[in-house]
Amino acid sequence: MKKVLLVLIMLYGSVFAQEVLDRVVAVVDNEVILQSELDFRVQIEAAKLRIDPSSPELKAQILDQMITEKLFYAQAILDSVMVSANEINGQVDYQVQYLLQQYGSKENLEKLYGRSLEKIKRELRPEVEKQIMVKRLREKKFGQIEASRRQVEDFFYTFKDSLGMIPEKVKIAHIYKNPKMSDRLKARAYEVAKTLLDSIKNGADFGELAKKFSEDPGSASTGGDLGFVKRGIFYSEFESAAFALKEGELSDVVESPVGFHIIQLLEKRGESIHTRHILIKVKADNQTDLDLITFLSDVRDSIMLKDNTFEYYAKLYSDDKETSVFGGVLGTYYIDRLDPELLATVSKLKQGEISAPKRIDYSADNYGYHIVKLIERVPQHKPDLELDYDELKNLTVMYLQDEMEKTWLEEIKQNVFWEIKL
């Protein structure tokens, strides 16, 4: 969520900058911070905290945060932190999907920011790359920090009076299943793409068909136009086919992880290509969903009849590979921080109970079903060294990381040029 907020700040900030007479308020290495950027960040924070945005203390605090962000980025460059195109693309896609969900449609999003979805994606890329680089730098520097029992105890006895109450928390597990795209569904999508390709070869207008049939929300409205893109940005299957084309040539139907494409190369400049495409996605149908629900219901019944344990079936069947090896355990969460849909499911369960199959939507085209087990419920209480040891250990690690980061930041300031121009 914090990453997505940064995206909103960046996009809104660029619009805000057009309305403000700009000046440079700080320089960090080869980067600058503009007055418009600072003012916008101050407005966002003031609204969140419900305080006066003209506060000099708030402005100084926000400027310090922005300088710190750029100092860490400068250090990431010095340390040659590398980020792959796939990582950037994945994070850009995630953030764009979040924005589309927030604003309801591509048209609403484009109207709000005054630019096309493709342009929004292009503007996101450098900022997303910076975020990932800084995240990787921090992980490299502080990711291995552990807290000893003595350090946790020292932290607890030093800060216990300021920790407040520990909210109600739950330990939960799930068995998750993705909809399986059968050969029948793939064949259906392929036939749609093949029919469109044949129509284009017989004289139909590529751009009009893209507007009408393409399922790429970022390019359909512009006739499938993807603009000029360097090698390494697209999926490898798409890229191999596109770079092999001559200018004006159409590809055969090309399969990638997101579906089936018809690609036309419009222009090539060295290692950059200008293409347009029509995307037909492989989509689940009602029968696919029904099969998933039936399967998970049968698994739940087997557990209730004690044929075997929840942990056994999670390891055997769950498509969530990060949790299946641990018997489906998602972890322990404060109840007020659960996703609303998950909260609604867990709230109805008693300790040890398992929910009926529930749908989880990650984006418009990414969803699945799961059954959820409530392993343990702990009521709200005062901090307890033994009962809350894991949480206290995490807080101790965060405290140690913060103290080390402050020291490290001072070292970076000695090696990277920075200047406040206010």
URMO-V687485 format. One record per helix or strand of 3 or more residues. SS is the DSSP state (H for helix, E for strand). FROM is the first residue (numbers start at 1). TO is the last residue. If there is no record, write none. Layout:
BEGIN
ss: [SS,SS]
from: [FROM,FROM]
to: [TO,TO]
END
This chain:
BEGIN
ss: [H,E,E,H,H,H,H,H,H,E,H,H,H,E,H,E,E,E,H,H,H,E,H,H,E,E,H,E]
from: [2,24,31,35,56,85,106,117,149,169,183,206,220,225,236,254,259,272,286,310,321,329,335,340,358,366,389,418]
to: [17,28,34,49,78,103,113,142,162,178,201,213,222,230,243,256,269,280,304,317,324,334,337,347,363,378,415,420]
END
